[in-house]
Amino acid sequence: MVGFLKVLFKNVLSGPTTDPYPLGPTFIPPARFRGKVKIDPELCMGCGICKHVCASGAISIGQRADQSGFDITVWHNSCCLCANCRVYCPVKAASLSNDWHNAHPQEQKFEWLERQFVPYVSCAVCGVKMRQLPPAVAKKLYAPHGKDFDPEHVVRLCPKCRQVEDAKKHLLEVAKHEHNETPEA
């Protein structure tokens, strides 16, 4: 009994061993901490890879009924912080924040989510509704094309119209090249 009282007295003098949050300051998580998932709608292409690699099924992508775009929903209470969405996102639209405040009351579990809207735009040539190609992705894909690359024009084209335009440019280059190689009589 005396041994127990010594340990009890020592623990009372040393203070609490738990984190004082929310009543006092707390530790700051390291920079590589995996917190809440964030989706950047400016970068998102809507490919759905994040949804398919999500180990816990916390990410859902759904088209709006009015065909104006699609919603990406991340259920934070289902997320297992695996970071697969961040690793596999081809345009780095998915990221994990350092926000480590994950506790919430049970009655708020259906409100604890992040929803981002990604709008559709009309193709500048054919008018079909599509997700605009993010400018960063367009620069990466079309930078080798050189000076005749106009990022403002390319991002407003649907994939089919981009293919047609690329084919026309390629045919012009081939014709120019053949014209320069023809021997003069």
Residue, then its C-alpha position, 0 to 999 in steps of 0.5 A: m500500500v505504501g508503494f502505491l501511495k508513493v506513486l500516487f503522490k509522485n504523479v500528483l506532483s508531476g501534473p497531468t500526462t495527457d495533452p491539455y487541448p482544448l484548455g491549453p496549448t498543445f503540440i504542433p504536428p510534424a510537417r509530414f503529418r497526414g491530416k484532412v484531405k483537401i481537393d483543389p477544384e482548380l486543378c481537378m480534371g475529374c478523372g476519378i483516380c482518387k475515388h478508385v484508390c481510396a482505401s476506405g471509400a471516403i471519396s465520391i464523385g457525382q455529376r450534378a442533375d443540371q449537368s453544370g459540373f460534378d461534386i467531389t465529396v470527401w467524408h473525413n470521418s471515413c478517411c483512414l489517412c492513407a494518402n493514396c489520393r495524393v499519391y495517385c492524383p496525376v495533377k496533384a489536386a488532392s492533398l493532405s493538410n496539417d489540420w489534425h483536429n479530427a474529433h467531432p461529436q457523433e451527431q455531426k458525423f454527416e456534416w463532417l465532410e468537404r465538398q468541392f464543385v468542379p464546373y463544366v465549360s463549353c468547348a470553344v469549337c464544338g460547344v460540348k460540355m466538358r471539364q476544362l483542362p487545367p492550365a498547368v496540365a496543358k503547359k506540361l502536355y503541350a510545351p514541346h509544341g513550341k511557340d505556336f502553343d496557345p495555352e488559353h486556346v488549348v484549355r478551352l477545347c474538348p479532347k476530340c477538338r484538341q486531337v483534330e487541331d493537333a492533327k491539322k498542325h501535324l499535317l501542316e508540318v509534314a506538308k512544309h517538311e515535304h515541300n522543303e525536301t522536294p528537289e528543284a528541277 
